Amino acid sequence: MPPTRMLPRTLGALLALASLVTAAAVLVGVSVREPGAPRPALVSTGLAPRDAVDPMAVLHGWDVRRARAWATGDRQALRELYVPGSTAGRRDVAMLAAWHERGLRVQGMRMQLLAAQVRARSTDRLVVAVTDRLAGGVAVGPATRLPLPRDAASTRTVVLRRVAGEWRVAEVREGGQPAR
């Protein structure tokens, strides 16, 4: 079946995965604002910082690397963004593989960060409640260039762990209370 016939189902699957992961996924990071919109605030929980880690910088860096892996179809680079055995990681890599097998890549994937709240932090673990939505991306393939639709805002809790000096997503929990 030509890649363009699979596109509507594939787009739906990507949006579902983006809601699950991004960002973290996939998911958080490149903050896109509408003109005149206020900047999203990182809400403090009153937790004293235990190290100099900036949670927003961690999430931003992670999201940039994820978007790069998706744009290049690099499954190994994507896999390395997750803690081994992470369900979210397995799903993200499987989705990337499915797109790649159809001759499609997703370029320019961006998440619009609406709010974030640090729920827990230590030198090797971050727990952040994130409210965001997919705000950009284009499905690209031979004779295909289709902008991805924006999705609705969703809230999830992202658990990151520092492994060998790198922050990796360990878990993504859907729902929960929105970040304030």
N, C-alpha and C positions, 0 to 999 in steps of 0.2 A: 504494500500500500504506500503511495507517495507520502512524503513527510507532511505536506500541507493538509492531507485528509485527517491525519492524526492530531493536528494542531489544536482543535477545540478541546478534545479530551486531555491532551497533554497540558494545555494552559490551565485547565481546572485542577489537574494534579499538582502543577507547580504552585498555584495559588494556595492549595491546601497545605502543601509542604512549607511554603513561605510562612503561612500562619503558624505552623507547628514549630518551625525552626527559627527562621530568620529573624536574615540579623543580623536570630540571632543574629536564624537565620536569615538567620541567616538575619540579619535581622536587625539590628540596631547598628548605628554607626554613622553613616553619612547622613547627617541631619539635613533634610530638605524642608524648607519653609515656604509657605505661600507669601507673596509680598505683603508686608505689614503684619504678618502673624507673629505673635510673641515667641521668643525662644523657649524651647522646652526646659523645664527646671529639673535639676536633680534634687529630689526631696531628701532632706536629712532625717534619719531615724534617731538621731542623738547618739549613735554609736561612735565611740572614739576611734579615729583611724589607727590601725595597728601597724601600718607601714605607709609608704609614700605612694601607694597604688591609686591612680585615678580611675575609678570604674568606667567613666565615660570614655576615656582614652583606650582602656582595654577593649571595651565593646566596639569602639570605632575601628581600631586596628584589626580586630577579629572579622568584622563585617567587610572591611576592604579586602582582606585576604580571601574571604569566602567568595565575594563577587569576582575576584580575579580567577579563582579556581573554576567557577561556573563559566566565565567568559572564554577560558582556554580549554575547557573540558578536562581539566586535570583532576582525575579522581583521587590520586595519591595525595595531592596538596589539600584537597577537601577533607579526605580521611584524617589527615594530620591535625585538623582543626578541632577534632573531637577526642575525648578520652576513649581509649580502646574499650569496645563493648557498648558504647553509647547508642541507645536506640535512635535518638535524633540523628546521630552521625550515620548510622546504617541507612536510615530512610533518605537522608540527603544525598549520600553517595549513590544509592539505587536510583533516585530520581535523575541525578546528573547522567548516570549511565544510560538510562532510558532515552533521554533527550539526545545524547551523543550518538546512540545507535540509530536514531532517526535522522541523523545528519544535522541536528540543530544545536545551537549554543544560545545562551542567554547573556547578552551584553548589557552593560549599563544598569545592572540591578541595583536599586537603591531603596533603603527603608526610610520612611519619614518617622522620626522619633517624636512622639507626642509627650511622653512623660517617662520618668525612670525614678525608681526608689531603691536605694541600697537596703536590703533586708538583713544581710550579714556580711562580714568581711574579716578576713585574716590574711596572713602573709601568703597562703596558698589556696584560698577559697574565697569566691565572691558569689553572693546570691543577690540578684537584682530583679525587681519586678519592672517589666517594660511594657509600655503601651505604644504600639507602632503600627505601621501599615506599609505594604509594598507600594512604592511611589514611582518606580521607574524600571525599565528593562525592555529589551527588544529581543524577540526570538529571531535568530538569524540562521539561515541555511541556504542551500542552493536555490535560487529563485524565491526565497522567502525572507521577508523582513516585516515582522508584525509586532507593534508595540504591545506590551503586556498591559492589561487593564489594571487600574488601581483597585486594591481590595479594601474592605472595611477595616477600621482600626480593631486591633485585638490586643488582649493583655495576656502575658505569660510570665512565668518566673524562670529565669535562666540561671543555672548553677554552673559556674566556671571553676576549674581547678588549675593550679600551676603545676605543670608536668615538665621536668627537665628545663625549667626556666621559661616555658611558653604557656600562655593562658589557653586552655582548651575547654570546650563545652562538654560538661559531664551529663547534664540533664536539662530538659526543657519541659516545664509543667504548664499545661494549658489552663486558661481561666484564672481564677483567683481574683483578688481585689485589685482594681485598677491602681496604678501608681498615681499618686496625687499630684 
